[in-house]
Amino acid sequence: MQRTEFPFFHELRVRYSEIDSQGIVFNAHYLTYFDTALTEYMRHVGYDYQRDLVERGVEFHVVKSLVEYRRPVRYDERIDIGVCLSRVGRSSLSWALGVFGAGSEDLRAS
């Protein structure tokens, strides 16, 4: 997975509350990072989830999440979370997401 595969990035800085006793991001927080970046991507493209829910009854539900951890992310580190729509089905969407060191090709998780 290359950085060039992602048309959108959201930058975050790792907070103290997200790390474990070893000073690295606790694994469950990656899903929060992905969700935050996906929300920012939807905002970026002008999609209003609440309006679509009320007007058309369209909802999104996560049915599967798979995270591959490659290298640790540490406290106070800046990271870029890449978002790419990877598949559009008749009733589903699939997303590719990647956590990179800020401004680098250093893929930490996907």
Secondary structure as UniProt FT lines:
FT   HELIX           3..5
FT   STRAND          8..13
FT   HELIX           16..18
FT   TURN            21..22
FT   STRAND          24..25
FT   TURN            27..28
FT   HELIX           29..44
FT   TURN            45..46
FT   HELIX           49..56
FT   TURN            75..76
FT   STRAND          78..88
FT   STRAND          93..101
FT   TURN            102..103
FT   STRAND          107..109
//
